[in-house]
């Protein structure tokens, strides 16, 4: 093994005149410049699911040996999760959409707090660390500011499995109460939280005995995580229903697994085609994961065709959609309801449809921050609490390009869609938020014919 670099030794060989403080680091501020009005066409490839990749990366901590994960999207969030694993001592290798994680050399049960603070998914490591090593200290998670996402459900579930959990100095500190390991239990989640379900499922896979989690989340990402854990030797039944049955195992082993396609990215490109009145196809797509959105777009007038098991074609070309799309109402709910992650993007679309549409957000109480930015395009939207009225064509002016700021991932993507449909040029700053969830965004849009470029300014 190569010896570690000692910065003190390096200083002994430097000219003292060169030991002045280094210049300030240059900060990159990426922006997207969109010239709207282009009609999209062609085929777009859907990347692996971000919301599956993050918990599955965390789940490698449950396993001894190496796990080879395929179809992992190259995103700032997945890079951050890889850094979190490395801060614990895991070996992480990335190449060609694959990530190999070996956890045999873990040195710590406390990940780097700075990295944990960058994304909500970093908190997933709490369950695996506690279950495998009997203790864990994890900083409170970060992520988009879209409303309260308390960790109470995580804590109560881990306590039911036999852990002592304390919140101290901005960190969750946990250890097994019996000094041996977690034990199986039956408990009900107060609400079907995806993150809590995933964290507790991982922990229960290494707990002694049987665990039953009722009122569990039913999202497709839960099924994907269960698939990986099962490949590693876990026994998980009921994934995709509201009750999980887990038989604990003493040890799990790393395996090879391919992440499912991203249903939110697929929905995004469907909405991009709809808002630009275009005709595109995409794959791979799991049709059943998008039924709610497909039903709404079909009702609006879009023509949707399933070309094969994993290929979908959507047309919103005026001649094929009764001249214009009709507005519709949505109310967000956990799966199989309308996904909250697509609510901001759907709002952008509805601002270009006929009639008045009603949007009710029931998952996150602060997921309307994009409204102010959409209004800069000329969208006519009225908000009362967590409900928005969207006045479409016939009630509002056409969208016009402008300067806007992305403040969160999905809200930022709604601005990209509005920019594609708007007349003139749109400049979107804060695009790093969008980079957290969309791989090769401008390249994929350019491949469909959109006039999109990335501009990076450097600030001293």
N, C-alpha and C positions, 0 to 999 in steps of 0.2 A: 504493500500500500504506500502511496506517495506520502511524504511528510507534509504536515500542515504548514502553511505559509505563516510566518511570524512577522507582523507588521513592525514590531519593535526592532528586529534585526535589520529590516529594510531601511529604517531610519538611520541606522549607524553608518550606512554607506551612501547617504544622500548629502549633497551640498547643503549646508545650513541655510543658504540663501533661497533654496527651493522649498523650504518647509513652511512657507506662508500658507494661509488658509486657501483651499481650492475655490475657484469661482463658483457662483451659484449654478445649480443644475438647471438646464434648459427644460422648460415645461412645454409639453406638446398639447395643443388645444385643437383636436380634430373637428372639422365641420363637413357637412354634406351640402353640396350645391346641386340643386335640381332645377332643370328647365322643364316645366310641366307641359302637358298636352300631348305627349307621345302615346301612341297606342302600343300596348304590349303584345308580344306574340312569341311562340316557341315553347320550349320545354325547360323546366327548372328542376334540379335535383334537390331533394329535401335531405337535410343533414340529420345526424343522430340527435336524439332528444336531450336538450340541456337539463330538463327537469328529471330525467332518468339518470343521466351521467353523474350528476353530483351525488345523490345518495348511493349509487353503485360504487363510485370511487371511495366513498366513506366506508362502504361495506367490505372493501378489501382488507380493512383493519380487523375484521372478524376472522380472517383466514391466515393460516400459516402458508409459507411458500409464495409463489408468484401467481398473480392474476393477469390475464391478457385480455384487455377490453378493446373491442373493435367498434368502429363507427362512432367514435367519440368526437363530438364537434370541437373544432379549434376556436375557443372563445376565451375572453378574459376571465369568465367565471370558472371554466374548467382548468385554466392555468393557475388561478388562485387556489382551487382545491388541491391541485398537484403540489403547490407550495406548502399548503397546510400539512399534507401527508409527509413531505420532506422535512418539515420542521419537527416532526415526531421521530424522524430517523428512518423513514421508509425510503427505499430506492425506487425512483420513478423514471422511466424511460419513455419518450414519446417519439413516434415516427409514423408517417403516412396514415393519420387518423386512428392509430392504435396507441394505447397507453398500457405499459406493463408496470405493475406495482408489486414489489416484494417487501413484505412486512416483517421478515424474520429478524431484522436488525433494529427494531424499534428501541429508541433510547429514552423516550419521554412519554408521559401521559398528559402533557399540557402543550397543545399546539400554540403557535405564534399568535398572540392576541391581535396584532396588526392585521394579519391575513384573515383571521376569523371575522374581524370587523368590516370586511369588505363585502361579504355576501351572507345571506341568510343560510344557505346550504352548508356553510362551514360548521354550523352547530350539530350537524348530523353525526360528527365523530364522537359525540358524547356517549351514545349508546354502545357502539362497538368497543371503545376503550374501556368503559366500565365493565362490560360483560367479559372481555378477554383478560383484563389485567386487574380487575377488582377496584380500580380507582380511576378518576379522571378529573381534570380541572380545565374548563373551557370558558373562554370569554363570551359575553353576550353577543349575539349575531348582529350583522349589519344588513345591507340590502337596500332596496328601494323604499322610500318613505311614502307608503301608500296606505298606512293605517296601522293600528295596534296589532302586533302579532306576538302575544305573550308566550312565555315558555312554561306556563303553569301546567299545561297538559303533559309536557315532557317530564316535568318533575314529579307529578302525581303518579304517572305511569311507572317511572323508575322506582319510586318509593313502594309501589305495589309489588314490584319484583324483588324487593328486599334491599334497596339501597337507602343510605342516609344521604340526603341532598341538602346543601346549603347555598344560599346566594350571598356572596361576600366579596366586597371590593370590585363589583362589576363582573364577577366570574361565578360560574356554577361549579361548586366543588362537591364531588360525589365519591362515595366508597361503599363497598358492600358491608352490610350491617353485621353479618355473621363471620366475617373474616375469611370466608371460603369462596363464595360466588353467589350470583343471582339465582333466585328460585322462581319457578313458574307460578303464575297467578291468573285469576280471572278479573277483569276490570272493564269498565265502560268509559269511553272518552266522552267528555261533555259536549264536544262537537267533532265532526269528522275531519280533523286537521290532517292534511297530507304529511307535513313534516313530522308531527308527533307519531302518526301511524308508522312511518318509515323508521324513525329512530327506535321506537319501542319494539318493532318487529325484528330489527337487527339485534337488539339486546336480548330478546326472548330466545333467539336461535341458539344462544350459548348459555341460557339459564337451565338449571337442573329441573326436569319435570315438564309439565305441560302448561301452556299459556293460552288463554282465550281473550282476544281483544274485540269487544263489541262496539258498535257505532264507529267502525273503522272507515277511513276514506276508501273510496272505490275507484280512484283515478287509474288510468292505464299505467301510469308510472309505478303504482304499487305492484301491479302484476309483473312489470319488468324487473323490479327489485327482487320480488319473490322468485322469479326465474333464475336470476343470478345466484341467489342464496341456495336455491335447490341444487343448482349445478355444483355448488361447493360442498354439498352434503347435508344441508339443512332440510327440515321437514316443515313445510308451510302449506297449509290448505285454506281455501276460501278467499284467496286474493282476487279482488274484483267484486267481492260482496261486502256486506257491512259487518261480517264476523270473520275474524282470522283465528285459525287453530294452529298452534306451533308446538312441536315437540322438540325440546332442547337437546343439543348435542354437546359433548365435551370439547369437540374440536371440529373446525371446518378447514377445508383446504382450497387454495386458490384454483381457479379454473379459467377457461376461455369463454368469453361471452360477447355477443354483439348487441349493442344498444339499439333500441327500437327507433324508428323515424320520429321526428319532432312534430307532434300534431299541431302545436301552436305556430310553428313556422309554416306548415302546410296551410293552415287557416289564414295566415298572413298573406300568402301569395294568392289564395282564392280571393281575399278581400282586395288585394292590389289589382287583380284582373277586373273585379266588379267595379271598383271606383274609377278605373280608366276605361271602362266599357270595352274590354278586350277579350281575347280568346287565347288561353294558354293551357298547357298540360303539365303535370307534375308527377314525380314518383321518387322514392317509394312512399305510399300513403296507406295507412290502415283506415279503411273507410268507416268502420264502426266507431272509431275514436272521434269522428267529426260529424256524427249524425245530426246533432243539434244545430250546428252552423249550416250544414248542407240543407237542412229543411228550411231554415230562414232564407238562405240565398235563393233556393228554388221558389219559395213563396214570393220573393221579390221580383222574380222573372228571369233569373239566370238559368241557363241550360247546362245541366251537369250530367256527364256521362262517365261511367266506370269502364275504362277501356280494358283493364285486366285486373287481376287480384290486387295489384299495388299501384296502378296508374289511373289517374283521374284527370278529366278534361272539363274545363269550365269556360262557358262563353257568356259574355255580357254585351256582345256587339249589338248596337241598337236594332238592327233589322231582325235579330233573333229574340228580342226581349220586350216585345210590345212597345217599342219606341223608347221606353225609359223604365228604369227600375222603380218599383213601388216600395215605400218605406215600410218598416215593420217594428214591432215592439220586442224588447228583450228584457229578461230579468236574470241576473247572474245567480248561479247556484253551483255547489260542488257537483262533480261528475255523477250522473250523466247530464246534468243541467248545462246551461250555457256558460262557457268558461270565462271567468273574470279576466283572464289574461287577454282575451280578444275583445273585451268591452270597449276600450279606447279606440281600437282600430275600426270596430263596427260603427262607432259614433262618427268617425270621419266619413265612412261610406254613406251613412244615413243623411249626412248634410248635403249630399248630392242626389238623393232620391226624392220621389214625389211624396207630398203629404207631410204629416206631422208624426214623428215617432217618439215613443217613450222608452227611456232606458232606466232600469232600476238596478242599482249596485247593492247586493246584499252580503257580499263576502268581505270586502274591505271598505271601511267607512271614509277613507281619504283617497279614493281612486277617481277623483274628478279634476285633478290639478291640470290635466291637459286641455280642459275646456277653454281656459283663458288664451292659450296659444292657438287653438283651433279658431277661436273668434277673430284672431288677427288675420286669418285668411278670408274672413267675411262670413264664416259659418254663423248661423243664427241659432244659438243654443241658450236655453234658460235652465238654471240649476236651482233646485230646492233640496237641500240636504244631500241625500244619496240618490236622488231622482233627477233626470235631465229630460227636457223636451227639446227635440231636434226638429227645426223647421226646415224642410227640404225645398226642392225646386218648386217654384210657384209661391214660396213664402220667403225666400232669401236670394241674395245675389250669388252669381257664380263665384267659386273660390278663386282668389288672386294670390300670386306669389308674394312672399314677405320674409322678414327675418324673425325666426322663432328660436326658442331654447327648449331642448329636451331635458327634463328633470328626473325622469325615471325610464325604465326599459320599455314597457309597452306603451306608455304615453308618448315617448319619443318616437316609436314606430308609427303611431297614429299621425304624427306630423310628416313623416316620410310619405305616407299614403296620400295625405292631403296635398303635399307638394307635387306628387306625380299627377294629380288631377287638376291642379291649379293652373291658371293662365299666368305666364311669365315665370320669373326666377324666384326660387325659394332658397334661403340659407338657414341651415339648421345647425346650431352650436350645441355643445354638450352631447355630441353623438357617441361619446364613450359609453354612455348609459345603454345605448342601443347595441353596441358591440358586445355587451354582456350576454346577449341572447341570439344574435344572428351572425352566422358564419358567412364570410365573404359577401356581405350584403350588397355593396355597390357592384361587385363583379356579377352576381346573379341577376341583379336588376338590369345591368348593361346588356347581359346576354339575352334578356327579353326585349331589348330595344329602348329602355329608359335612358334619358340623358341625365346621368348622375355621376358626379365626380367628388372625390374626397380632397379636402384642402387642409393642410396641417400648418399652423402658424407656431412659431417658437418665441417664447417670452423669456427674456434674460432675468 
